[in-house]
Amino acid sequence: MPDSPRGVRRSAPGTGDHGPVNLLTTNADEAPPRARASSAFFVSALDGSPRWVTGALMALQGALLSLLVVVLPAVAAYVATSADPANEGVEWFRSVVVATALWVAGHGVPPTVGTVTVTVVPLGVTLLAVFGCWASARRSGALARATYVAGVVTYALVVAVLALLVGTGVAGVLRGLVGGALVAATGLGLGLVARPGSPRLRVVLAPALRRLPPAVVTGLGAATVACASVVGVAALLVAGWAYLGRGTVQAIADGLALDVLGGAVLAVAQLAFLPVLVVWAVSWLAGPGFAVGAGTHFAPDAMTGGTLPAVPLLGALPGADVTGGPAAFAPLVVVAAGALAGWWLHRATRRDPARRAWTVSVACVVAAATSGVAVALVVHLASGAIGPGRMATTGASALLVGAVVAGEVLLGALLVAAPADAVLRRAVATRLRSLAHRGRA
């Protein structure tokens, strides 16, 4: 290799004059030309483009990813059954419209089936959309404010346009804008901070968290612990219900006499509503219970059944064999989740020299209130109409379940965090000695 010209210093590939270049964290304007190349889908041909363009394409990629997962099974089912005389006159594009309506419903836009408006949100589709945004942002995004804002706005517009195309009206378009923005804000935000070299989520949120009192910040973290614990136990509970009711589920599936493709399509449709059953299990654990049709009630201490649609997923609902007895103590699970949050809260505040006697109590109240609001929101999404007649009443009362969960989490958190806080104990002891001294005087 010829010697370098005098006065010119050669650098090793992938390095600059000031050391190695991190291709994942260095700004495109500051990186060498070779470092600007991106392996991200849609972005590699737009080197040097504005950040908002990257954000828009990132959102389009995420929307397309989750939409195809819903649309492709519907198209496959149409192709497989196109020779059926019952499908004569039905165009293949109709299956695309129906699948798109289901995808839009996962963003809070209720579809209309015949004369019935289905208001229960298929939370499985919602989680799929969040995952699509996360995967797209993690692979193709850039941690910049313009990228994030452009991605959220673009995704919300995509949902609104599709809602308009499937005929949901102006109200559906507005709901699509709000639901799409919430899904994109969650998925894209988590994906951007998950990119290699990106700061952690707590570091990104630090400027906003510094504006809140420390007790509120700690309470929000404890609420996350409580909600995650309750949802985890509810998911295990649904698995137990499905195991106990496996005979009923199998009998319903056999009665439908579906072929392989029809069974696969039904399984995909049930997965879209499986998280709804988990939310109903949260209502069951809390105590108020839930309904699947007018006149029915499923709770730990009582069960009133009724005629249900022939859907295998509904065969996993709790029967009389899991009602009463030890099941009546199910609300203690939510209290235990609050106790776990209280232990986390104590660990987070015990070394804070600036904490006051009321810090732990305020943090417990914040954790309980946040948990109650979060549970009330998901219960509201998982409640409403899923069919005509009796099936227009399903789910639970969001306000009641949210209030009960807040009270149970507060009880558990205070039982653990309050006695364990040394500052609070000293304050209570000082107050008791003062009252005793006044009594003797």
Secondary structure, 3 states (H helix, E strand, C coil): CCCCCCCCCCCCCCEECCEECCCCCCCCCCCCHHHHCCCCCCCCCCCCCCHHHHHHHHHHHHHHHHHHHHHHHHHHHHHHCCCCHHHCCCCHHHHHHHHHHHHHHCCCCCCEECCEECCCCCHHHHHHHHHHHHHHHHHHCCCCHHHHHHHHHHHHHHHHHHHHHCCCHHHHHHHHHHHHHHHHHHHHHHHHHCCCCCCCHHHHHHHHHCCCCHHHHHHHHHHHHHHHHHHHHHHHHHHHHHHHCHHHHHHHHHHHCCCHHHHHHHHHHHHHHHHHHHHHHHHHHHCCCEEECCCCEECCCCEECCCCCCCHHHHHCCCHHHCCHHHHHCHHHHHHHHHHHHHHHHHHHCCCCCCCCCHHHHHHHHHHHHHHHHHHHHHHHCCECCCCHHHHCEECCHHHHHHHHHHHHHHHHHHHHHHHCHHHHHHHHHHHHHHHHHHHC
